[in-house]
Structures are given as structure tokens and as C-alpha cells.
């Protein structure tokens, strides 16, 4: 099995990665939002949270 980040052989300690560095690179990609499933935003996702809305008055 190859590391999904750099392609080197995996290391059992860091599986499926070859090193802590590659594991951290992958985590950073997740946190930045680089891994997304293509599609459209559903209507439910477009609505603001009722508890987060501010009311005038």
C-alpha cells in the first residue's frame, strides 16, 4: 500500500501514511476544505439557523 500523500510505502505506525508529516499534510487538507464531494447546496443548508438569527426590535 502506498501513502496517499507522497506515494512512498506506508509505515505501520502511521498507516495509511508513511510518516507523521504526511498524516499532518492530509489533516491540513481536510481542515482547509480541500476534500469536498461535488454537488449543489441543498435548501436545508441555505437556511440560517433559527437560534442564530438576531431579531430587530
C-alpha positions in Angstrom: 0.0 0.0 0.0 1.3 3.5 -0.9 1.0 6.7 1.1 -1.9 8.7 -0.4 0.1 11.9 0.0 3.5 11.1 -1.4 3.3 7.6 -2.8 6.0 6.1 -0.6 5.4 2.7 1.1 3.3 3.0 4.3 4.7 2.7 7.8 2.6 0.6 10.2 2.9 3.3 12.9 1.3 5.9 10.6 -0.8 3.8 8.4 -2.2 4.6 5.8 0.6 7.2 5.6 4.4 6.8 5.5 5.2 9.4 8.2 3.7 11.9 10.7 4.4 14.6 8.2 2.2 13.1 5.5 -0.5 12.5 8.1 -0.3 16.2 9.1 -0.4 17.3 5.4 -3.6 15.2 5.0 -5.2 16.7 8.1 -4.4 20.2 6.9 -6.1 19.4 3.6 -9.2 18.3 5.5 -9.2 21.4 7.7 -8.8 23.7 4.7 -11.7 22.0 3.0 -9.7 20.7 0.1 -11.6 17.4 0.2 -15.2 18.0 -0.9 -17.9 16.0 -2.6 -19.1 17.8 -5.7 -22.7 18.8 -5.7 -25.1 21.6 -5.0 -26.1 23.1 -1.7 -29.4 21.8 -0.5 -32.2 24.1 0.5 -31.8 23.0 4.2 -28.2 24.1 4.2 -29.1 27.5 2.8 -31.5 28.4 5.6 -30.0 30.3 8.5 -30.0 28.7 11.9 -33.2 29.9 13.8 -31.3 30.1 17.1 -28.5 32.1 15.5 -30.8 34.7 14.0 -31.0 38.1 15.5 -34.3 39.8 15.8 -35.0 43.6 15.3 -36.9 45.3 17.9 
